[in-house]
Amino acid sequence: MSDAPYLLEELQLSGFRAYLVPKTFDFASKRCLAVFAPNASGKSSIIDALEFMFSSDGTLERLGLRTIHNQAGVVALVHNLAAEKNIESFVLMRFKRGTLKSEALRNASGATRERPIEVAAVNACFTVNPIIRGHALRGFVEEQTAEQRYEAVARWLQLGPLVDIQRNLRALRQRVKAAAEDQSSLTRVDTQTARKTSNAVTAWDNVAVMTHANAILRLLDETLSMSSLDRADPVFITVQDRARAEELNLGLEGLRQIRRAAVNIFELEHSGERGESLATGILPQLEDAVGSYAKARETEALERTAAANSIFDELWKAAEPLFAEGTPVPDTCPICSTPITASAAGSAQVVRQHLATHRAELAAYAKAKKDLNAASSTVDRLRARLIAAIQTLQSLLSEAYADPEENLLAYLTALEAWNAGDLPEAEPLKEFLDKLIKALDVSIVEIEERQGENTYRKALNKIEELIELLDERELAVRTLDELGKLSTELTAQASFISGEIRKKVQALLDTLQTPLNDIYSKIQGAGATAIRLELPSEDDTNQQRLNLVVDFAANREGVQPSGYLSDSQIHSLALALRLAAIKRFNTAAPIIALDDIVTSYDADHRRAIAGLLATDFTDSQLIITTHDERFFIYLKDQLGDRNWHFTRIIRLDKDFGPRFVDHRVSEAMIESRWHEGESAANEMRQAEEEWLLQVCRDFGVDARIRTAERAHSYERGELADALAAFLRGKGLTPPMVPGVNNRFLTSLQVGAVENFGSHFQDGPYGDGSKGDEQARWAEFKLFREAFACHKCGKRRFKRPKELNKPVCSKEGCEAQFEFVAPAPPVTLGVSGDAAVKAETVTELLQ
Amino acid sequence: MDDETVPMTFLAELGRALNAREGVDPELASLLSQHLLTATPEEDCVGQTLRAITNLAAKRVAPKKETDE
């Protein structure tokens, strides 16, 4: 891997921002570029191309990705006529690193716009952003907070992860502190306390909860009182013992349950006033049901006899409509045809009565039969219920008492065997149940009078709940206390870590401080107050900060620059800090782009900055754009032209792009195009215009004064006309170019070249080939050779006003210009179309 | 960039220096080293460390369980 730094060798903009027609900046021979241009003529687009190419998301900071938040979005990257003119929108860069070369093209349109790998490699060498825009400089000093400034500078120093650690530690400290102060676990205990004590105690209070617990115990035993809510408390142990004993005895609820079961079978309720007794329960209901059943059987037997002739029922039912009231009565019997008057009844009226009587007898029997069935069902249902009730009582009594009750068992056996007739003898059972209920009533009253609904089991459960709440609360208190200790310890450890990071950042800042002040003093003058970069300790209210401070006066030491420095001083401070950081840390890619950085300065400061760039950044590759012509002139004066190319944008053509006054196209650029298999037509055309302009200037040709709209720009045809007229006037006839069909020069004068498409070709609107371009370029170079000094071979001339003809501009030569016969043309695969045709330039021009 | 400015090296040394401090809580220092003192922390490293610290506090205050001898 080469240790040489990355440098930009070529930059091309096509359909990008202000540049519609592809524009190439060649840095191969001169690595630095300064562009002067009025506002809004496309100079910042050059810096935009750099920012776009190196950006991670393929946009500019001021455009953003979407057309929201007052940003124009990536759509604004593309020239508005690019699609209409079918011109691709991209930025192309060629880099060199020692002898290694690389190329990267990034499309400005489309959704992806991915950053090429080659650019990512260069970008990785930029510790500090190499692009400085004048309008953003003030913000670093004045608008950014000390915290933002710290983060920005720390990231310049490649210490971004350390900044993240400081931020994370700070966030962690805040969250642990918040956790240590979080009372929600105690609030939950309070809520549960209120619920468990039925709001007797609404928030946990040891004394109040203890009082509540002892009040529960006193309902059971006045002598019981715990001294602490502790499972080891002697009273708690006593309550546990009594609860266990209580569980072994029949409790209040158990007695009530047995009583409910007994009453369900039989209870003799005594009326207090008249001494009458009323039996209730399933047993009396069954006895009544059995009685009702016996009566129903008797009734059914009687009615069955009365309805013995029920076999005629169908006959009577069929005859009833024939003898119904209001219907025509038949004269004869419908069955035997005996006249009605001759029958036993003797008349229809008697027949009608006979039918009604027998039909009524049958209805009574049906009702008696239905009643009998219902009574039978009632007996069966009550018998089943009684058996179940007796079994339930038997079960409860078995649990409470060791020996089963004989009367209960005997009746149950008899009832299960009973089928019909009288019920088994129930008096012993009734007497037993009556005695049982009375005994139970006595026991229940006794317990109710003694402890009411309270039991030791209930009391024990409640106290255990309170003890669990106490345990939970104490755990929460201990946890919060431990978190508090950890929070304190975390603060100490975070302070140590942050302090070590601060030391490291400060150590690197110290390496920056001297160059910073060197640059600052070169801009502001030797008497400029030194700037200190200070990192105050991190505290609870502020995260890590970077203070830029100055000792402004004896009574104003360590003050903020924004309060004491002038506008230009603040600007200089920010510029000095950025330049110092770039120079210190971007050594692997010393490319610096400066966009309009001198807006705040007077003439002396502009000169100082130009001098600074000339002396301190000789190893850097500077690309400068400015709308300040005086600064541009200072740069030319101080930087010289060995490594610098200076150019001006003279106007912005909406359907072309920025027009540069003299950006020279090099031979290498054209060769490079062909080497890449691409057309060099644009470069060739530009080279030819550049040459024409230079010759016209050197020769001092007369040209028509342009209109105000295009005061500084001459068309190619105008220059060719002026040159041809000058040569004719001076009697200078360009020599012939043997073997060359020089349509190029003809078209120069008539302006036809400007109507060409993208390629050179013999037919003005045909497609040119690489061979055509090479042939045309060879023709041009051959023709250009005729304009070299016949004595020393140099190509620059001058014509002071007192001279009629141009003379060589080389000091000591100054030979008067005359045409040199060109050497034979170099064959570069000239196509058959470029047919040999001997014509002189003069002939062509005429 | 030289080694001095490589955060990984610096962070490793910082972690050792933190643990070597007198009276430092080693368990807490270990948690910070594990979760935060790294050049490539987890996205939720702060939340993870907070939970780890909360668990540490809970472990320290939990009643000691009786173990069978």
HADDOCK unambig.tbl for C-alpha pairs under 7 A between the chains (distance, minus, plus):
assign (segid A and resid 159 and name CA) (segid B and resid 7 and name CA) 6.90 0.50 0.50
assign (segid A and resid 161 and name CA) (segid B and resid 7 and name CA) 6.99 0.50 0.50
assign (segid A and resid 161 and name CA) (segid B and resid 39 and name CA) 5.42 0.50 0.50
assign (segid A and resid 165 and name CA) (segid B and resid 36 and name CA) 6.31 0.50 0.50
assign (segid A and resid 165 and name CA) (segid B and resid 37 and name CA) 6.71 0.50 0.50
assign (segid A and resid 168 and name CA) (segid B and resid 46 and name CA) 6.09 0.50 0.50
assign (segid A and resid 172 and name CA) (segid B and resid 46 and name CA) 5.64 0.50 0.50
assign (segid A and resid 172 and name CA) (segid B and resid 50 and name CA) 6.60 0.50 0.50
assign (segid A and resid 176 and name CA) (segid B and resid 50 and name CA) 6.39 0.50 0.50
assign (segid A and resid 475 and name CA) (segid B and resid 61 and name CA) 6.96 0.50 0.50
assign (segid A and resid 478 and name CA) (segid B and resid 61 and name CA) 6.09 0.50 0.50
assign (segid A and resid 479 and name CA) (segid B and resid 57 and name CA) 5.91 0.50 0.50
assign (segid A and resid 479 and name CA) (segid B and resid 58 and name CA) 5.89 0.50 0.50
assign (segid A and resid 479 and name CA) (segid B and resid 61 and name CA) 6.03 0.50 0.50
assign (segid A and resid 482 and name CA) (segid B and resid 57 and name CA) 5.57 0.50 0.50
assign (segid A and resid 483 and name CA) (segid B and resid 57 and name CA) 5.82 0.50 0.50
